[in-house]
Amino acid sequence: MRILFLLLLVTVLLSGCQSDDVGLTAKATPMPATGPAASAIAGDMASRLAEQIGPAGTTTIKMSKDTSEFAMALEAALKGWGYTVITDGKVGRDVKPIELAYSIDGVEGQVLARLSTPSIALGRAYTATSDGAIPASPLSIMQRS
């Protein structure tokens, strides 16, 4: 009886930990924010990523080539912080880039932006306006080991 109770308890606790198999991709999905909103979101997320991944002078970031407004704004923002950004997949022999995946989705009238590296994931909701975007939630930081 005790074993049955423990199994039931473990099952109940672990059922809350399930998530779907859909993860971040290297490409953004159809973007709910364009122009100034995409630039504002990319700029904020790039600054938050810079706080987490280390010095720009010695860090290279590898992104997939994408022509969406958010991808171009994110690349420009990271370069503005001093990072070397590789989008063509060609990495030097001695360079170990940080792989960056990103996603931007519309959720209940807001924009959810996520950046993910092998060691950290960042997420934040924004409210898009005609002249930019305003953070609508605190920054979510998940560190991986």
N, C-alpha and C positions, 0 to 999 in steps of 0.2 A: 504494500500500500504506500509506503514511504517513497519507493522508487517511482511509482506511478505519479505521485504528487510532484516530485522533483522534475520528472520529464514534462509534465503539464506546465509547470512553472517556467521551465526553460523555453518551451515552445511558445508560450505567451509572450515572454520577454523578447525572444528573437523575432517574432512576427512583426514587431514594430521597427525592426532594423532592415527590412527588405526594401529594395529599390528596384526600379526597372533597369534593363540592360542598356538603355539609351545613354550614351555618354557624350562628352564634348567631342566635337569634330574639329578638324583643322580649318574648316570653312564655315563661314557664318550662314545661317539659314536666311530666307527672305527677311529683309531687315525692316523692323517697325520704326526705325529712326533714321532719318537722312539729314544731310547738310549739317547745319549748326549743332543739332542734337547729337548726331553721330560723332562729330568732332569733340564736343564737350564730354561725352561719355568716354570716348577713347582716351582723352587727355587725363581725366580723373582716374580711370583704371590703370593707365600707364604709370602715373605717379604713385599709386598704391602698390603696384607691382615692384616698382623701383625701390620702395621702402623695404621690400621683403627679400629680393634676390641678390642684393649685393652691388658692389661698385660697377659703374658703367664702363669704365676704362678697360676692365679685364673680362667683361662678360659679353658673350655673343648670343643672340637670340635667333632661333630658327623658326620661321613661320611658313605656312603654305602660301603659295602665290594665289592671290585672290584680288579681284578688281572691285569688290564692294566698297561702298563709301566708308563703312566702319573699318574694314581691313586696312585701307589706305591711310585713314586717320590714325589708327593704332600704330601702324608702322612709322608714320611721321612723328607721332608723340614719343615713341620709344627712341627714335633717332634724336629727337629733341632733348631727351634725357641723357644722351651720350652713348647709347648702346649701339653696337654693330648689329644690324638686322639682316639676316639672310633669308631670301624668299625663293631663290632659284635652286636650292638644295645642294649647291656646291660649297662644300666646307673644306677648309685647308687641312692639311695633314695633322698639324699640332693643335687644332682648334676643337674644343669640345663644347658645342653650342647647347643652350638650354632650349628644349623643344617647347614651343608655346602653342597651345590650342585655345580657341576662343569661340564664344557663342553669344549671340544677341537675339533675344526673343521677345515678342509681345505677350504679356501676361496680364489679363484683367485691366487693360487700359494703361499699363505701365510697361517699361522696357527693362528686362532682366539681362544684365551683362555678366558674363563669366569668363575668367581667364584661368588657365590651368597649365602648370608645369609638372614634371615628375615629382617635385617636392612640395608644391603648394597650389592651392586653388583659391581664387578670390571670386566673390559674387556680390552684386549690389543691384537693387532696383532703382530706377529713375523715372521721373515724370518728364516726358518730352514736352518742350515748349517751342514756340516759333523761333525763338532766338537762342536755343540751347537745350540744356537738360538740367534738372535739379535732382540731387539724390533723394530718394523716397524711402530709403532704408539704411540701416547701418551697414558698414562693410562686413561681409562674412569672410573669414579667413580660416582655411582648413590646411593644416600642415601635415604632410605625409612623411613617414619615416622609411 
